[in-house]
Amino acid sequence: MNDNDEVTGVFEEHRDHLRAVAYRMLGSLSEADDAVQETWLRLSRTDTSDVENMGGWLTTVVGRVCLNMLRSRRTRGEEPLERRMPDLVVSTVDGVDPEHEALLSDSVGLALLVVLQTLDPAERLAFVLHDMFAVPFDEIAPIVDRTPAATRQLASRARRRVRGAAAEPDPDLSRQRKVVDAFMTAARAGDFDALVAVLDPDIVLRVDQGALPSGRWLELHGALAVAKQALMFQRMAQIAQPVLVNGVPGLINTAGGKVMSVGAFTIAGGKVVAFDILADVDRLSTLDLTAVERP
C-alpha cells in the first residue's frame, strides 16, 4: 500500500466522526460535508508522519475549519444563526438509518442544535469539542487563540447557556412516544385544557417559516401561549405522519404530495418541553425523505 492509500484509508476511518463534529458545529449537512472535504484537502497537503493521534488531529482540524466557516457567516452579515432551523435528519419510527447513526450519536436532538446556534462561534467550538467529543482544552486553545484556562471558561459559559435553554430529553423513546400520543390526541380534538396538561409550563415553540410574508421565525414561550396554537396543531395532527427527527419523536406533514412541515418534540419529565418545526418549503424540498415515504 502506498502512502496515499494509507492516508486515504485513515481518513475514511474517521469520516463519519468528522461529519458528526461538523454537523454539531454548523447545523448544516451540506456545510458539514464541505468542512469534511476541506479537512481531507488539508490532510493531503500536510506531512503527518509525526502525528501520534490521527483521530485527535483530524478532529481539531475540522473544528478549525468549522470555526472559520461560522466566522465567515457573520462577516458576510448573514441572517443571525439562531433565526434558522438546523438541517433535519428524518428517519422512520422504527429507528435511525444506519447512515445517520454516527451523525446523531449522543442524542443530538434538534432543540440542542437550535440552542448551539445561539452561541458565539468560539463558545460553540469549545463546547462541542470538549463536552461532546472529549477533546482536551489544551488542544482546543490554539484553535480559538486563547489559553487553556480561557478556553475552559468559554466551554463553561456555553454549558450554562445550553443547560438553561435545552432540556435533556428523556432517554426512553417509548416514554417520549406516549407523551407525543397524548399531545396528538389533544390536538386532534382541539382540546385546549388537554394540550396545556401535556405541555411543560416553560415550553418553547419555534417555527422556521422561511421567507413568508408573515415573517421567517416564530417563537412562543409558555404552555398557555403555545396551547393557543391549538387550531394550527389540530390541522397538523389530522394529516401528520409519525417519524423520528434527529432521533426524537417528530411529525411530517404533506399536502398534494409536497412536504409542508417537519417537527420534532423534546420530551422531559413526562412533558413536551420544546417543539421545533421547519416549515420553510424551499428547504423542505431538499430533504432526503425516501426512508419515510409511504409505500
Protein Blocks (a to p, Z undefined) as FASTA:
>chain_A
ZZklmmmmmmmmmmmmmmmmmmmmnopaklmmmmmmmmmmmmmmpccklpmblmlmmmmm
mmmmmmmmmmmmmmnopacfklcccddddddfkbccfklmmmmggiiafklmmmmmmpcf
klmmmmmmmmmnopafklmmmmnopafklmmmmmmmmmmmmmmmmccddfblklmmmmmm
mmmmmmmnopaklmmmmpcfkbccdddebjafkbjbdcdedjklmmmmmmmmmmmmmmcc
cddeehiacddddeehiafbdcddddeehiafbdcddfbfklmmmpccklmgcZZ
